[in-house]
Amino acid sequence: MTTTSMPLAKALNAGLRRAMEDDPKVLLMGEDIGRLGGVFRITDGLLATFGEDRVLDTPLAESGIVGTAIGLALRGYRPVCEIQFDGFIWPGFDQITSQLAKLTNRLEGRQSFPVVIRVPYGGHIGSIEHHSESPETYFAHTPGLRVVTPSTPNDGYWMIQQAISSPDPVIFFEPKSRYWPKGEVDLDQPAVPLHASRVVRTGTDATLIGYGPMVSVLLAAAENAAAEGRSLEVVDLRSLSPVDWEPVVASVEKTGRAVVAHEAPGFLGMGAEIAAGITERAFYSLEAPVLRVTGYDVPYPPAKLEKLYLPDADRVLDAVDRALAY
Amino acid sequence: MASTDPVVRILSHDGALAPTPPAEPYVDRVAALDEQALLGLLTDMVRTRAVDVEAANLQRQGHLALWAPSYGQEAAQIGSGRATRPQDAIFPAYREHGVALVRGVDPLDLVRMMRGLTHSGWDPAEHGGFRQYTLVIGSQTLHATGYAMGAQFDKATATGDPERDEAVLVYFGDGATAQGDTNEALVFASSYNTPQVFFLQNNHWAISVPVERQSRTPLYRRAAGFGMPGVQVDGNDVLAVLAVTGALLDDARAGRGPALIEALTYRVGAHTTADDPTRYRTAEELATWTERDPILRLRRHLEGRGVGRELFEGVDAEAADLAADLRRRVLTLQDPPVSLMFAHVYQEAHPLVAAEQAWQAEYEASYGEQA
């Protein structure tokens, strides 16, 4: 096994580079992704290697990016679109949900639309409005899309390649608060398939479920709880559509308690789906209702308030206390 | 606007060969067409109208969910559709029934979609690159532009061989010019110098909103703002449309970049069969445009060239047969199986869809057992 230590941002860059080397039909499109290398530098250096026909600095128009990516897919290309920030995806929402998501269905399977849409998402970066949102639910709610989000450099390296080779459209959410911490990346083989959820810490008293930027928060919460003698299991969903229920349900059947956390507002969010799914599948194992720890149901606040908006380890452990009190 | 703007027209309203000055660069492309070729264009238009009228009737009689009539726009559609080469891709909106027919789409396939049996109906690969209808206004312009960008990356255009070089033709209406997607497509086309013609059928009405509400400037002039040629053509003159579209498609395939054509025409019918145009437009306006009927104009021209009545009667009879055959076949259509709903949501199995399909089958079967 060849492993190397790198941050998620570099792992995504390496994954994109490898996908482009493996398949000449893979091309990148987005705002400022070429000469600048993207505002987060995820595509740094790729223009120099692959040229202007494969790394497209597009006009500043998200619907245009997604709509033309669809046209390129019709010719057999595998476009990877970068949306610069989560809050800027909405001008492309119609092309994603009315066209990209539905075209395979509309064409009764006669054509594939292997388009990946990369979206840096989430908070913790102290930025101004529209730069810290978590819009994953809108896309997970849309039939025809696959939605995934890595939480580690290794997952970033492999999941971006797996997403690009999927015959279906994939919305690829990148936790921007996790872009720079380093982690080990296995360059030889992926650990699990694209849509697998995974237990990332074992425990016996309660199950913490999250994805993307929340996984490191849940791991910190579990670490703190361990110091107090509580054993918490942590599940990284990794895939939001489809959800890989088996590891989730197995964990809850073992612990009897579950807390779901995400940065996005709670109402009708992923946590609601996970809570309902667990209740339907493991009702007789539950000792307490599945509790949610989420962003508040308000617009993302000004940056000086984001620490109070975003779920942290303390709020997660507060929910664990409530679950254990049943 | 027509009085001050330079419309390309080759046949006058009474069918006389009378090119306007702006038509001069294009006339040569159609000057050599013989009576047989002109009768071919007439046949295409008459067939299109027969199918359109029959489909609208079928809708009125409850056999279709909806129909978007093409009545009155036959010259714009047949002229442009016949200007394409076999290797060209065509991205329609949803009213381009004439273009569909000339690219070999069975009218039954148009009707299957409008009956609610499918969201599409035909395989573009088997029908001259004529892609699916797109109902969200303007969306298809971006798909066409992306496809045209791909033609460049594939080096399938601008090689100097017009028999092989690809161009892309995309249809939209005056209403779509207000959409962001249409404007973004024009920007991208301009940025990437795509081999593409934007074919705007200005039929003067976006459902109930007149074109004057959409634009203070003649729409072809917007092309200048995107850095591409814009040509206004009499959309009820099939020869002018054929000549202009052919010229600009060949420019595009030769690497000279995208262009916008505004074809002035008129939606004689309703927007769709759910619409009532008498609520928003006058009988006088309608009468003006029915007098400019595109089929009538070409027929007058052919009469002027001595084509006899029996030939026209033959064209009409053949089109009537096509419509009658369409009606016969529509009435035999079967509803799709429930599996269609689940079959193509994803190309690779999705566990949620698979589970719901299995549940639905079991649920259906349980009813069967009780009965």
Interface residues (C-beta under 8 A of the other chain):
Chain A: L27 D53 T58 P59 A61 S63 G64 V66 G67 T68 A69 I70 G71 L72 A73 L74 R75 G76 Y77 P91 D94 Q95 S98 Q99 K102 T104 N105 R106 L107 E108 G109 R110 S112 P143 G144 R146 S166 P167 D168 S241 P242 V243
Chain B: T118 H119 S120 D123 P124 A125 R131 Q132 T134 V136 S139 T141 L142 H143 A144 T145 G146 Y147 A148 M149 G150 A151 Q152 F153 D154 G180 D181 E184 A185 V187 F188 S191 L340 A343 H344 V345 Y346 Q347 E348 H350 P351 L352 V353
